[in-house]
Amino acid sequence: MKPFVTKVNRRGKYEDGKPYRKQVYALSEISDVIERFGFPQAWNEDGSNGPERYIEVQIWDDAPLKYMLLDAYR
């Protein structure tokens, strides 16, 4: 694997030109993003290919959480 090259801006944010950075995706879009770029933990398990090690998720609706919590307690 080739080493990653990245810049860090004044605010400590990575600037490596990857097209998925600085984007917000809806639930209906995330599967396409994962299909195109893969899961970071699969291609960057040890962090040698950049800072990505996970996909951050923000949930702005309680409904998905209710289903997850109900499943967890069954």
CHARMM-style PDB file with segment names, atoms N, HN, CA, C and O in Angstrom:
ATOM      1  N   MET     1       0.835  -1.179   0.000  1.00  0.00      PROA
ATOM      2  CA  MET     1       0.000   0.000   0.000  1.00  0.00      PROA
ATOM      3  C   MET     1       0.880   1.243   0.000  1.00  0.00      PROA
ATOM      4  O   MET     1       1.933   1.281   0.637  1.00  0.00      PROA
ATOM      5  N   LYS     2       0.428   2.251  -0.723  1.00  0.00      PROA
ATOM      6  HN  LYS     2      -0.427   2.220  -1.241  1.00  0.00      PROA
ATOM      7  CA  LYS     2       1.186   3.488  -0.733  1.00  0.00      PROA
ATOM      8  C   LYS     2       0.816   4.333   0.488  1.00  0.00      PROA
ATOM      9  O   LYS     2      -0.329   4.306   0.937  1.00  0.00      PROA
ATOM     10  N   PRO     3       1.770   5.073   1.017  1.00  0.00      PROA
ATOM     11  CA  PRO     3       1.457   5.905   2.179  1.00  0.00      PROA
ATOM     12  C   PRO     3       0.519   7.036   1.800  1.00  0.00      PROA
ATOM     13  O   PRO     3       0.532   7.498   0.659  1.00  0.00      PROA
ATOM     14  N   PHE     4      -0.284   7.480   2.736  1.00  0.00      PROA
ATOM     15  HN  PHE     4      -0.294   7.104   3.662  1.00  0.00      PROA
ATOM     16  CA  PHE     4      -1.213   8.558   2.449  1.00  0.00      PROA
ATOM     17  C   PHE     4      -0.499   9.900   2.578  1.00  0.00      PROA
ATOM     18  O   PHE     4       0.426  10.056   3.375  1.00  0.00      PROA
ATOM     19  N   VAL     5      -0.937  10.843   1.795  1.00  0.00      PROA
ATOM     20  HN  VAL     5      -1.688  10.716   1.147  1.00  0.00      PROA
ATOM     21  CA  VAL     5      -0.419  12.205   1.861  1.00  0.00      PROA
ATOM     22  C   VAL     5      -1.600  13.102   2.172  1.00  0.00      PROA
ATOM     23  O   VAL     5      -2.629  13.046   1.500  1.00  0.00      PROA
ATOM     24  N   THR     6      -1.452  13.907   3.166  1.00  0.00      PROA
ATOM     25  HN  THR     6      -0.616  13.953   3.712  1.00  0.00      PROA
ATOM     26  CA  THR     6      -2.553  14.764   3.559  1.00  0.00      PROA
ATOM     27  C   THR     6      -2.023  16.084   4.092  1.00  0.00      PROA
ATOM     28  O   THR     6      -0.877  16.176   4.532  1.00  0.00      PROA
ATOM     29  N   LYS     7      -2.845  17.074   4.048  1.00  0.00      PROA
ATOM     30  HN  LYS     7      -3.776  16.999   3.690  1.00  0.00      PROA
ATOM     31  CA  LYS     7      -2.538  18.378   4.635  1.00  0.00      PROA
ATOM     32  C   LYS     7      -3.489  18.593   5.792  1.00  0.00      PROA
ATOM     33  O   LYS     7      -4.620  18.107   5.786  1.00  0.00      PROA
ATOM     34  N   VAL     8      -3.025  19.314   6.768  1.00  0.00      PROA
ATOM     35  HN  VAL     8      -2.107  19.709   6.773  1.00  0.00      PROA
ATOM     36  CA  VAL     8      -3.886  19.683   7.887  1.00  0.00      PROA
ATOM     37  C   VAL     8      -4.020  21.195   7.860  1.00  0.00      PROA
ATOM     38  O   VAL     8      -3.022  21.914   7.867  1.00  0.00      PROA
ATOM     39  N   ASN     9      -5.262  21.677   7.829  1.00  0.00      PROA
ATOM     40  HN  ASN     9      -6.074  21.092   7.824  1.00  0.00      PROA
ATOM     41  CA  ASN     9      -5.478  23.122   7.761  1.00  0.00      PROA
ATOM     42  C   ASN     9      -5.334  23.765   9.146  1.00  0.00      PROA
ATOM     43  O   ASN     9      -5.001  23.089  10.119  1.00  0.00      PROA
ATOM     44  N   ARG    10      -5.582  25.047   9.223  1.00  0.00      PROA
ATOM     45  HN  ARG    10      -5.852  25.597   8.433  1.00  0.00      PROA
ATOM     46  CA  ARG    10      -5.418  25.801  10.477  1.00  0.00      PROA
ATOM     47  C   ARG    10      -6.276  25.263  11.612  1.00  0.00      PROA
ATOM     48  O   ARG    10      -5.905  25.384  12.779  1.00  0.00      PROA
ATOM     49  N   ARG    11      -7.417  24.671  11.285  1.00  0.00      PROA
ATOM     50  HN  ARG    11      -7.719  24.573  10.336  1.00  0.00      PROA
ATOM     51  CA  ARG    11      -8.320  24.165  12.319  1.00  0.00      PROA
ATOM     52  C   ARG    11      -8.071  22.692  12.635  1.00  0.00      PROA
ATOM     53  O   ARG    11      -8.843  22.079  13.372  1.00  0.00      PROA
ATOM     54  N   GLY    12      -7.010  22.128  12.090  1.00  0.00      PROA
ATOM     55  HN  GLY    12      -6.383  22.626  11.491  1.00  0.00      PROA
ATOM     56  CA  GLY    12      -6.685  20.738  12.380  1.00  0.00      PROA
ATOM     57  C   GLY    12      -7.489  19.734  11.583  1.00  0.00      PROA
ATOM     58  O   GLY    12      -7.528  18.555  11.935  1.00  0.00      PROA
ATOM     59  N   LYS    13      -8.137  20.182  10.509  1.00  0.00      PROA
ATOM     60  HN  LYS    13      -8.105  21.140  10.223  1.00  0.00      PROA
ATOM     61  CA  LYS    13      -8.938  19.289   9.668  1.00  0.00      PROA
ATOM     62  C   LYS    13      -8.089  18.756   8.521  1.00  0.00      PROA
ATOM     63  O   LYS    13      -7.274  19.485   7.956  1.00  0.00      PROA
ATOM     64  N   TYR    14      -8.278  17.498   8.179  1.00  0.00      PROA
ATOM     65  HN  TYR    14      -8.941  16.906   8.637  1.00  0.00      PROA
ATOM     66  CA  TYR    14      -7.555  16.885   7.077  1.00  0.00      PROA
ATOM     67  C   TYR    14      -8.074  17.395   5.748  1.00  0.00      PROA
ATOM     68  O   TYR    14      -9.283  17.520   5.550  1.00  0.00      PROA
ATOM     69  N   GLU    15      -7.171  17.685   4.849  1.00  0.00      PROA
ATOM     70  HN  GLU    15      -6.189  17.584   5.009  1.00  0.00      PROA
ATOM     71  CA  GLU    15      -7.525  18.149   3.509  1.00  0.00      PROA
ATOM     72  C   GLU    15      -6.761  17.289   2.508  1.00  0.00      PROA
ATOM     73  O   GLU    15      -5.650  17.626   2.098  1.00  0.00      PROA
ATOM     74  N   ASP    16      -7.370  16.186   2.127  1.00  0.00      PROA
ATOM     75  HN  ASP    16      -8.273  15.913   2.460  1.00  0.00      PROA
ATOM     76  CA  ASP    16      -6.703  15.281   1.196  1.00  0.00      PROA
ATOM     77  C   ASP    16      -7.439  15.159  -0.131  1.00  0.00      PROA
ATOM     78  O   ASP    16      -7.059  14.347  -0.975  1.00  0.00      PROA
ATOM     79  N   GLY    17      -8.495  15.960  -0.327  1.00  0.00      PROA
ATOM     80  HN  GLY    17      -8.804  16.619   0.359  1.00  0.00      PROA
ATOM     81  CA  GLY    17      -9.202  15.983  -1.599  1.00  0.00      PROA
ATOM     82  C   GLY    17     -10.133  14.809  -1.845  1.00  0.00      PROA
ATOM     83  O   GLY    17     -10.665  14.671  -2.946  1.00  0.00      PROA
ATOM     84  N   LYS    18     -10.343  13.955  -0.844  1.00  0.00      PROA
ATOM     85  HN  LYS    18      -9.911  14.067   0.051  1.00  0.00      PROA
ATOM     86  CA  LYS    18     -11.242  12.814  -1.045  1.00  0.00      PROA
ATOM     87  C   LYS    18     -12.670  13.330  -1.216  1.00  0.00      PROA
ATOM     88  O   LYS    18     -13.118  14.182  -0.449  1.00  0.00      PROA
ATOM     89  N   PRO    19     -13.388  12.817  -2.221  1.00  0.00      PROA
ATOM     90  CA  PRO    19     -14.693  13.397  -2.574  1.00  0.00      PROA
ATOM     91  C   PRO    19     -15.778  13.236  -1.515  1.00  0.00      PROA
ATOM     92  O   PRO    19     -16.774  13.958  -1.554  1.00  0.00      PROA
ATOM     93  N   TYR    20     -15.617  12.325  -0.585  1.00  0.00      PROA
ATOM     94  HN  TYR    20     -14.808  11.739  -0.554  1.00  0.00      PROA
ATOM     95  CA  TYR    20     -16.658  12.141   0.424  1.00  0.00      PROA
ATOM     96  C   TYR    20     -16.465  13.045   1.635  1.00  0.00      PROA
ATOM     97  O   TYR    20     -17.329  13.078   2.510  1.00  0.00      PROA
ATOM     98  N   ARG    21     -15.378  13.766   1.710  1.00  0.00      PROA
ATOM     99  HN  ARG    21     -14.675  13.739   0.998  1.00  0.00      PROA
ATOM    100  CA  ARG    21     -15.145  14.671   2.832  1.00  0.00      PROA
ATOM    101  C   ARG    21     -16.036  15.910   2.706  1.00  0.00      PROA
ATOM    102  O   ARG    21     -16.423  16.310   1.608  1.00  0.00      PROA
ATOM    103  N   LYS    22     -16.343  16.496   3.844  1.00  0.00      PROA
ATOM    104  HN  LYS    22     -16.028  16.172   4.736  1.00  0.00      PROA
ATOM    105  CA  LYS    22     -17.124  17.737   3.916  1.00  0.00      PROA
ATOM    106  C   LYS    22     -18.495  17.585   3.274  1.00  0.00      PROA
ATOM    107  O   LYS    22     -19.024  18.531   2.690  1.00  0.00      PROA
ATOM    108  N   GLN    23     -19.063  16.397   3.384  1.00  0.00      PROA
ATOM    109  HN  GLN    23     -18.634  15.628   3.858  1.00  0.00      PROA
ATOM    110  CA  GLN    23     -20.374  16.107   2.805  1.00  0.00      PROA
ATOM    111  C   GLN    23     -21.308  15.603   3.895  1.00  0.00      PROA
ATOM    112  O   GLN    23     -20.869  15.077   4.918  1.00  0.00      PROA
ATOM    113  N   VAL    24     -22.574  15.771   3.662  1.00  0.00      PROA
ATOM    114  HN  VAL    24     -22.930  16.198   2.831  1.00  0.00      PROA
ATOM    115  CA  VAL    24     -23.610  15.195   4.517  1.00  0.00      PROA
ATOM    116  C   VAL    24     -24.433  14.280   3.627  1.00  0.00      PROA
ATOM    117  O   VAL    24     -24.869  14.683   2.548  1.00  0.00      PROA
ATOM    118  N   TYR    25     -24.647  13.051   4.074  1.00  0.00      PROA
ATOM    119  HN  TYR    25     -24.293  12.724   4.951  1.00  0.00      PROA
ATOM    120  CA  TYR    25     -25.408  12.083   3.287  1.00  0.00      PROA
ATOM    121  C   TYR    25     -26.656  11.671   4.044  1.00  0.00      PROA
ATOM    122  O   TYR    25     -26.633  11.495   5.262  1.00  0.00      PROA
ATOM    123  N   ALA    26     -27.730  11.523   3.315  1.00  0.00      PROA
ATOM    124  HN  ALA    26     -27.748  11.667   2.326  1.00  0.00      PROA
ATOM    125  CA  ALA    26     -28.974  11.006   3.885  1.00  0.00      PROA
ATOM    126  C   ALA    26     -28.871   9.488   4.010  1.00  0.00      PROA
ATOM    127  O   ALA    26     -28.037   8.859   3.359  1.00  0.00      PROA
ATOM    128  N   LEU    27     -29.704   8.920   4.830  1.00  0.00      PROA
ATOM    129  HN  LEU    27     -30.381   9.431   5.358  1.00  0.00      PROA
ATOM    130  CA  LEU    27     -29.716   7.469   5.006  1.00  0.00      PROA
ATOM    131  C   LEU    27     -29.857   6.755   3.669  1.00  0.00      PROA
ATOM    132  O   LEU    27     -29.238   5.714   3.450  1.00  0.00      PROA
ATOM    133  N   SER    28     -30.659   7.306   2.788  1.00  0.00      PROA
ATOM    134  HN  SER    28     -31.162   8.152   2.966  1.00  0.00      PROA
ATOM    135  CA  SER    28     -30.873   6.677   1.479  1.00  0.00      PROA
ATOM    136  C   SER    28     -29.630   6.732   0.586  1.00  0.00      PROA
ATOM    137  O   SER    28     -29.563   6.010  -0.409  1.00  0.00      PROA
ATOM    138  N   GLU    29     -28.656   7.564   0.919  1.00  0.00      PROA
ATOM    139  HN  GLU    29     -28.711   8.150   1.727  1.00  0.00      PROA
ATOM    140  CA  GLU    29     -27.451   7.711   0.096  1.00  0.00      PROA
ATOM    141  C   GLU    29     -26.242   6.956   0.624  1.00  0.00      PROA
ATOM    142  O   GLU    29     -25.316   6.673  -0.136  1.00  0.00      PROA
ATOM    143  N   ILE    30     -26.231   6.625   1.907  1.00  0.00      PROA
ATOM    144  HN  ILE    30     -26.983   6.854   2.524  1.00  0.00      PROA
ATOM    145  CA  ILE    30     -25.016   6.084   2.519  1.00  0.00      PROA
ATOM    146  C   ILE    30     -24.610   4.736   1.939  1.00  0.00      PROA
ATOM    147  O   ILE    30     -23.418   4.440   1.860  1.00  0.00      PROA
ATOM    148  N   SER    31     -25.562   3.920   1.535  1.00  0.00      PROA
ATOM    149  HN  SER    31     -26.531   4.161   1.599  1.00  0.00      PROA
ATOM    150  CA  SER    31     -25.216   2.615   0.932  1.00  0.00      PROA
ATOM    151  C   SER    31     -24.406   2.802  -0.345  1.00  0.00      PROA
ATOM    152  O   SER    31     -23.466   2.048  -0.597  1.00  0.00      PROA
ATOM    153  N   ASP    32     -24.758   3.797  -1.148  1.00  0.00      PROA
ATOM    154  HN  ASP    32     -25.521   4.409  -0.943  1.00  0.00      PROA
ATOM    155  CA  ASP    32     -23.992   4.080  -2.370  1.00  0.00      PROA
ATOM    156  C   ASP    32     -22.579   4.546  -2.050  1.00  0.00      PROA
ATOM    157  O   ASP    32     -21.631   4.173  -2.741  1.00  0.00      PROA
ATOM    158  N   VAL    33     -22.433   5.352  -1.013  1.00  0.00      PROA
ATOM    159  HN  VAL    33     -23.203   5.654  -0.452  1.00  0.00      PROA
ATOM    160  CA  VAL    33     -21.109   5.831  -0.608  1.00  0.00      PROA
ATOM    161  C   VAL    33     -20.247   4.649  -0.159  1.00  0.00      PROA
ATOM    162  O   VAL    33     -19.082   4.548  -0.545  1.00  0.00      PROA
ATOM    163  N   ILE    34     -20.810   3.765   0.648  1.00  0.00      PROA
ATOM    164  HN  ILE    34     -21.756   3.847   0.961  1.00  0.00      PROA
ATOM    165  CA  ILE    34     -20.072   2.595   1.125  1.00  0.00      PROA
ATOM    166  C   ILE    34     -19.737   1.670  -0.033  1.00  0.00      PROA
ATOM    167  O   ILE    34     -18.637   1.118  -0.085  1.00  0.00      PROA
ATOM    168  N   GLU    35     -20.668   1.492  -0.962  1.00  0.00      PROA
ATOM    169  HN  GLU    35     -21.561   1.940  -0.919  1.00  0.00      PROA
ATOM    170  CA  GLU    35     -20.398   0.645  -2.124  1.00  0.00      PROA
ATOM    171  C   GLU    35     -19.247   1.204  -2.962  1.00  0.00      PROA
ATOM    172  O   GLU    35     -18.409   0.453  -3.461  1.00  0.00      PROA
ATOM    173  N   ARG    36     -19.217   2.512  -3.108  1.00  0.00      PROA
ATOM    174  HN  ARG    36     -19.898   3.122  -2.702  1.00  0.00      PROA
ATOM    175  CA  ARG    36     -18.175   3.147  -3.927  1.00  0.00      PROA
ATOM    176  C   ARG    36     -16.808   3.160  -3.243  1.00  0.00      PROA
ATOM    177  O   ARG    36     -15.793   2.876  -3.879  1.00  0.00      PROA
ATOM    178  N   PHE    37     -16.779   3.491  -1.938  1.00  0.00      PROA
ATOM    179  HN  PHE    37     -17.604   3.721  -1.421  1.00  0.00      PROA
ATOM    180  CA  PHE    37     -15.507   3.684  -1.243  1.00  0.00      PROA
ATOM    181  C   PHE    37     -15.164   2.582  -0.255  1.00  0.00      PROA
ATOM    182  O   PHE    37     -14.021   2.491   0.193  1.00  0.00      PROA
ATOM    183  N   GLY    38     -16.132   1.746   0.092  1.00  0.00      PROA
ATOM    184  HN  GLY    38     -17.060   1.820  -0.272  1.00  0.00      PROA
ATOM    185  CA  GLY    38     -15.888   0.673   1.055  1.00  0.00      PROA
ATOM    186  C   GLY    38     -15.956   1.157   2.493  1.00  0.00      PROA
ATOM    187  O   GLY    38     -16.038   2.356   2.760  1.00  0.00      PROA
ATOM    188  N   PHE    39     -15.921   0.202   3.411  1.00  0.00      PROA
ATOM    189  HN  PHE    39     -15.855  -0.772   3.193  1.00  0.00      PROA
ATOM    190  CA  PHE    39     -15.870   0.527   4.831  1.00  0.00      PROA
ATOM    191  C   PHE    39     -14.426   0.852   5.197  1.00  0.00      PROA
ATOM    192  O   PHE    39     -13.530   0.073   4.872  1.00  0.00      PROA
ATOM    193  N   PRO    40     -14.171   1.973   5.860  1.00  0.00      PROA
ATOM    194  CA  PRO    40     -12.789   2.329   6.178  1.00  0.00      PROA
ATOM    195  C   PRO    40     -12.092   1.295   7.051  1.00  0.00      PROA
ATOM    196  O   PRO    40     -10.884   1.101   6.914  1.00  0.00      PROA
ATOM    197  N   GLN    41     -12.802   0.636   7.929  1.00  0.00      PROA
ATOM    198  HN  GLN    41     -13.783   0.794   8.040  1.00  0.00      PROA
ATOM    199  CA  GLN    41     -12.152  -0.353   8.772  1.00  0.00      PROA
ATOM    200  C   GLN    41     -11.696  -1.577   7.969  1.00  0.00      PROA
ATOM    201  O   GLN    41     -10.870  -2.359   8.441  1.00  0.00      PROA
ATOM    202  N   ALA    42     -12.235  -1.738   6.759  1.00  0.00      PROA
ATOM    203  HN  ALA    42     -12.906  -1.103   6.376  1.00  0.00      PROA
ATOM    204  CA  ALA    42     -11.811  -2.857   5.910  1.00  0.00      PROA
ATOM    205  C   ALA    42     -10.540  -2.516   5.134  1.00  0.00      PROA
ATOM    206  O   ALA    42      -9.673  -3.376   4.981  1.00  0.00      PROA
ATOM    207  N   TRP    43     -10.406  -1.285   4.644  1.00  0.00      PROA
ATOM    208  HN  TRP    43     -11.111  -0.586   4.768  1.00  0.00      PROA
ATOM    209  CA  TRP    43      -9.230  -0.930   3.849  1.00  0.00      PROA
ATOM    210  C   TRP    43      -8.195  -0.123   4.618  1.00  0.00      PROA
ATOM    211  O   TRP    43      -7.137   0.200   4.077  1.00  0.00      PROA
ATOM    212  N   ASN    44      -8.486   0.207   5.876  1.00  0.00      PROA
ATOM    213  HN  ASN    44      -9.346  -0.056   6.315  1.00  0.00      PROA
ATOM    214  CA  ASN    44      -7.553   1.006   6.666  1.00  0.00      PROA
ATOM    215  C   ASN    44      -7.520   0.533   8.112  1.00  0.00      PROA
ATOM    216  O   ASN    44      -7.572   1.335   9.044  1.00  0.00      PROA
ATOM    217  N   GLU    45      -7.435  -0.749   8.279  1.00  0.00      PROA
ATOM    218  HN  GLU    45      -7.392  -1.401   7.521  1.00  0.00      PROA
ATOM    219  CA  GLU    45      -7.523  -1.350   9.608  1.00  0.00      PROA
ATOM    220  C   GLU    45      -6.502  -0.782  10.593  1.00  0.00      PROA
ATOM    221  O   GLU    45      -6.821  -0.568  11.762  1.00  0.00      PROA
ATOM    222  N   ASP    46      -5.292  -0.542  10.130  1.00  0.00      PROA
ATOM    223  HN  ASP    46      -5.033  -0.716   9.180  1.00  0.00      PROA
ATOM    224  CA  ASP    46      -4.248  -0.066  11.045  1.00  0.00      PROA
ATOM    225  C   ASP    46      -4.000   1.439  10.964  1.00  0.00      PROA
ATOM    226  O   ASP    46      -3.101   1.947  11.635  1.00  0.00      PROA
ATOM    227  N   GLY    47      -4.779   2.163  10.158  1.00  0.00      PROA
ATOM    228  HN  GLY    47      -5.509   1.751   9.614  1.00  0.00      PROA
ATOM    229  CA  GLY    47      -4.633   3.611  10.063  1.00  0.00      PROA
ATOM    230  C   GLY    47      -3.510   4.081   9.169  1.00  0.00      PROA
ATOM    231  O   GLY    47      -3.220   5.276   9.129  1.00  0.00      PROA
ATOM    232  N   SER    48      -2.869   3.177   8.450  1.00  0.00      PROA
ATOM    233  HN  SER    48      -3.104   2.205   8.482  1.00  0.00      PROA
ATOM    234  CA  SER    48      -1.724   3.555   7.615  1.00  0.00      PROA
ATOM    235  C   SER    48      -2.127   4.276   6.333  1.00  0.00      PROA
ATOM    236  O   SER    48      -1.267   4.826   5.645  1.00  0.00      PROA
ATOM    237  N   ASN    49      -3.418   4.283   5.999  1.00  0.00      PROA
ATOM    238  HN  ASN    49      -4.116   3.835   6.558  1.00  0.00      PROA
ATOM    239  CA  ASN    49      -3.890   4.933   4.770  1.00  0.00      PROA
ATOM    240  C   ASN    49      -4.644   6.224   5.043  1.00  0.00      PROA
ATOM    241  O   ASN    49      -5.421   6.668   4.198  1.00  0.00      PROA
ATOM    242  N   GLY    50      -4.436   6.825   6.180  1.00  0.00      PROA
ATOM    243  HN  GLY    50      -3.804   6.464   6.866  1.00  0.00      PROA
ATOM    244  CA  GLY    50      -5.094   8.078   6.487  1.00  0.00      PROA
ATOM    245  C   GLY    50      -5.854   8.016   7.789  1.00  0.00      PROA
ATOM    246  O   GLY    50      -5.811   7.011   8.500  1.00  0.00      PROA
ATOM    247  N   PRO    51      -6.551   9.095   8.101  1.00  0.00      PROA
ATOM    248  CA  PRO    51      -7.225   9.176   9.393  1.00  0.00      PROA
ATOM    249  C   PRO    51      -8.538   8.422   9.481  1.00  0.00      PROA
ATOM    250  O   PRO    51      -9.047   8.208  10.581  1.00  0.00      PROA
ATOM    251  N   GLU    52      -9.105   8.009   8.344  1.00  0.00      PROA
ATOM    252  HN  GLU    52      -8.692   8.183   7.450  1.00  0.00      PROA
ATOM    253  CA  GLU    52     -10.396   7.343   8.444  1.00  0.00      PROA
ATOM    254  C   GLU    52     -10.255   5.947   9.028  1.00  0.00      PROA
ATOM    255  O   GLU    52      -9.440   5.140   8.581  1.00  0.00      PROA
ATOM    256  N   ARG    53     -11.068   5.688  10.032  1.00  0.00      PROA
ATOM    257  HN  ARG    53     -11.730   6.344  10.395  1.00  0.00      PROA
ATOM    258  CA  ARG    53     -11.100   4.375  10.657  1.00  0.00      PROA
ATOM    259  C   ARG    53     -12.536   3.944  10.925  1.00  0.00      PROA
ATOM    260  O   ARG    53     -12.774   2.818  11.360  1.00  0.00      PROA
ATOM    261  N   TYR    54     -13.487   4.825  10.671  1.00  0.00      PROA
ATOM    262  HN  TYR    54     -13.293   5.740  10.318  1.00  0.00      PROA
ATOM    263  CA  TYR    54     -14.895   4.556  10.931  1.00  0.00      PROA
ATOM    264  C   TYR    54     -15.741   5.531  10.115  1.00  0.00      PROA
ATOM    265  O   TYR    54     -15.223   6.479   9.526  1.00  0.00      PROA
ATOM    266  N   ILE    55     -17.037   5.285  10.090  1.00  0.00      PROA
ATOM    267  HN  ILE    55     -17.458   4.514  10.569  1.00  0.00      PROA
ATOM    268  CA  ILE    55     -17.986   6.202   9.465  1.00  0.00      PROA
ATOM    269  C   ILE    55     -18.787   6.839  10.590  1.00  0.00      PROA
ATOM    270  O   ILE    55     -19.421   6.140  11.381  1.00  0.00      PROA
ATOM    271  N   GLU    56     -18.760   8.150  10.661  1.00  0.00      PROA
ATOM    272  HN  GLU    56     -18.245   8.718  10.019  1.00  0.00      PROA
ATOM    273  CA  GLU    56     -19.494   8.873  11.703  1.00  0.00      PROA
ATOM    274  C   GLU    56     -20.952   9.012  11.283  1.00  0.00      PROA
ATOM    275  O   GLU    56     -21.256   9.328  10.133  1.00  0.00      PROA
ATOM    276  N   VAL    57     -21.835   8.773  12.223  1.00  0.00      PROA
ATOM    277  HN  VAL    57     -21.588   8.515  13.158  1.00  0.00      PROA
ATOM    278  CA  VAL    57     -23.267   8.871  11.954  1.00  0.00      PROA
ATOM    279  C   VAL    57     -23.891   9.823  12.962  1.00  0.00      PROA
ATOM    280  O   VAL    57     -23.612   9.754  14.159  1.00  0.00      PROA
ATOM    281  N   GLN    58     -24.725  10.697  12.467  1.00  0.00      PROA
ATOM    282  HN  GLN    58     -24.952  10.753  11.494  1.00  0.00      PROA
ATOM    283  CA  GLN    58     -25.526  11.564  13.327  1.00  0.00      PROA
ATOM    284  C   GLN    58     -26.984  11.280  12.997  1.00  0.00      PROA
ATOM    285  O   GLN    58     -27.392  11.336  11.837  1.00  0.00      PROA
ATOM    286  N   ILE    59     -27.756  10.979  14.016  1.00  0.00      PROA
ATOM    287  HN  ILE    59     -27.425  10.934  14.959  1.00  0.00      PROA
ATOM    288  CA  ILE    59     -29.175  10.676  13.823  1.00  0.00      PROA
ATOM    289  C   ILE    59     -29.977  11.855  14.352  1.00  0.00      PROA
ATOM    290  O   ILE    59     -29.877  12.215  15.525  1.00  0.00      PROA
ATOM    291  N   TRP    60     -30.772  12.448  13.474  1.00  0.00      PROA
ATOM    292  HN  TRP    60     -30.854  12.155  12.522  1.00  0.00      PROA
ATOM    293  CA  TRP    60     -31.552  13.622  13.833  1.00  0.00      PROA
ATOM    294  C   TRP    60     -33.037  13.295  13.966  1.00  0.00      PROA
ATOM    295  O   TRP    60     -33.888  14.171  13.813  1.00  0.00      PROA
ATOM    296  N   ASP    61     -33.333  12.063  14.243  1.00  0.00      PROA
ATOM    297  HN  ASP    61     -32.641  11.351  14.367  1.00  0.00      PROA
ATOM    298  CA  ASP    61     -34.713  11.618  14.384  1.00  0.00      PROA
ATOM    299  C   ASP    61     -34.721  10.468  15.388  1.00  0.00      PROA
ATOM    300  O   ASP    61     -33.849   9.601  15.331  1.00  0.00      PROA
ATOM    301  N   ASP    62     -35.670  10.444  16.288  1.00  0.00      PROA
ATOM    302  HN  ASP    62     -36.379  11.148  16.334  1.00  0.00      PROA
ATOM    303  CA  ASP    62     -35.738   9.394  17.295  1.00  0.00      PROA
ATOM    304  C   ASP    62     -36.229   8.056  16.755  1.00  0.00      PROA
ATOM    305  O   ASP    62     -35.947   7.015  17.349  1.00  0.00      PROA
ATOM    306  N   ALA    63     -36.953   8.063  15.646  1.00  0.00      PROA
ATOM    307  HN  ALA    63     -37.182   8.908  15.163  1.00  0.00      PROA
ATOM    308  CA  ALA    63     -37.575   6.831  15.145  1.00  0.00      PROA
ATOM    309  C   ALA    63     -36.559   5.705  14.903  1.00  0.00      PROA
ATOM    310  O   ALA    63     -36.802   4.588  15.361  1.00  0.00      PROA
ATOM    311  N   PRO    64     -35.436   5.935  14.209  1.00  0.00      PROA
ATOM    312  CA  PRO    64     -34.482   4.827  14.013  1.00  0.00      PROA
ATOM    313  C   PRO    64     -33.928   4.300  15.333  1.00  0.00      PROA
ATOM    314  O   PRO    64     -33.679   3.102  15.470  1.00  0.00      PROA
ATOM    315  N   LEU    65     -33.736   5.182  16.291  1.00  0.00      PROA
ATOM    316  HN  LEU    65     -33.938   6.155  16.179  1.00  0.00      PROA
ATOM    317  CA  LEU    65     -33.222   4.745  17.584  1.00  0.00      PROA
ATOM    318  C   LEU    65     -34.213   3.857  18.313  1.00  0.00      PROA
ATOM    319  O   LEU    65     -33.821   2.893  18.971  1.00  0.00      PROA
ATOM    320  N   LYS    66     -35.482   4.171  18.202  1.00  0.00      PROA
ATOM    321  HN  LYS    66     -35.801   4.954  17.668  1.00  0.00      PROA
ATOM    322  CA  LYS    66     -36.507   3.365  18.868  1.00  0.00      PROA
ATOM    323  C   LYS    66     -36.467   1.930  18.358  1.00  0.00      PROA
ATOM    324  O   LYS    66     -36.558   0.985  19.141  1.00  0.00      PROA
ATOM    325  N   TYR    67     -36.332   1.769  17.044  1.00  0.00      PROA
ATOM    326  HN  TYR    67     -36.258   2.536  16.407  1.00  0.00      PROA
ATOM    327  CA  TYR    67     -36.265   0.411  16.478  1.00  0.00      PROA
ATOM    328  C   TYR    67     -35.010  -0.319  16.928  1.00  0.00      PROA
ATOM    329  O   TYR    67     -35.059  -1.510  17.236  1.00  0.00      PROA
ATOM    330  N   MET    68     -33.896   0.382  16.967  1.00  0.00      PROA
ATOM    331  HN  MET    68     -33.857   1.349  16.716  1.00  0.00      PROA
ATOM    332  CA  MET    68     -32.649  -0.247  17.396  1.00  0.00      PROA
ATOM    333  C   MET    68     -32.714  -0.638  18.853  1.00  0.00      PROA
ATOM    334  O   MET    68     -32.278  -1.729  19.221  1.00  0.00      PROA
ATOM    335  N   LEU    69     -33.249   0.229  19.687  1.00  0.00      PROA
ATOM    336  HN  LEU    69     -33.603   1.115  19.389  1.00  0.00      PROA
ATOM    337  CA  LEU    69     -33.346  -0.080  21.109  1.00  0.00      PROA
ATOM    338  C   LEU    69     -34.316  -1.216  21.376  1.00  0.00      PROA
ATOM    339  O   LEU    69     -34.051  -2.069  22.222  1.00  0.00      PROA
ATOM    340  N   LEU    70     -35.434  -1.240  20.668  1.00  0.00      PROA
ATOM    341  HN  LEU    70     -35.649  -0.546  19.980  1.00  0.00      PROA
ATOM    342  CA  LEU    70     -36.389  -2.334  20.834  1.00  0.00      PROA
ATOM    343  C   LEU    70     -35.746  -3.660  20.447  1.00  0.00      PROA
ATOM    344  O   LEU    70     -35.940  -4.661  21.137  1.00  0.00      PROA
ATOM    345  N   ASP    71     -34.984  -3.685  19.353  1.00  0.00      PROA
ATOM    346  HN  ASP    71     -34.826  -2.872  18.792  1.00  0.00      PROA
ATOM    347  CA  ASP    71     -34.305  -4.906  18.934  1.00  0.00      PROA
ATOM    348  C   ASP    71     -33.254  -5.342  19.967  1.00  0.00      PROA
ATOM    349  O   ASP    71     -33.075  -6.535  20.208  1.00  0.00      PROA
ATOM    350  N   ALA    72     -32.575  -4.387  20.561  1.00  0.00      PROA
ATOM    351  HN  ALA    72     -32.721  -3.417  20.365  1.00  0.00      PROA
ATOM    352  CA  ALA    72     -31.519  -4.695  21.525  1.00  0.00      PROA
ATOM    353  C   ALA    72     -32.060  -5.360  22.786  1.00  0.00      PROA
ATOM    354  O   ALA    72     -31.364  -6.155  23.418  1.00  0.00      PROA
ATOM    355  N   TYR    73     -33.296  -5.036  23.152  1.00  0.00      PROA
ATOM    356  HN  TYR    73     -33.861  -4.390  22.639  1.00  0.00      PROA
ATOM    357  CA  TYR    73     -33.868  -5.563  24.378  1.00  0.00      PROA
ATOM    358  C   TYR    73     -34.767  -6.768  24.169  1.00  0.00      PROA
ATOM    359  O   TYR    73     -35.449  -7.203  25.097  1.00  0.00      PROA
ATOM    360  N   ARG    74     -34.774  -7.305  22.971  1.00  0.00      PROA
ATOM    361  HN  ARG    74     -34.220  -6.951  22.217  1.00  0.00      PROA
ATOM    362  CA  ARG    74     -35.598  -8.493  22.704  1.00  0.00      PROA
ATOM    363  C   ARG    74     -34.829  -9.749  22.991  1.00  0.00      PROA
ATOM    364  OT1 ARG    74     -35.357 -10.848  22.825  1.00  0.00      PROA
TER     365      ARG     74
END
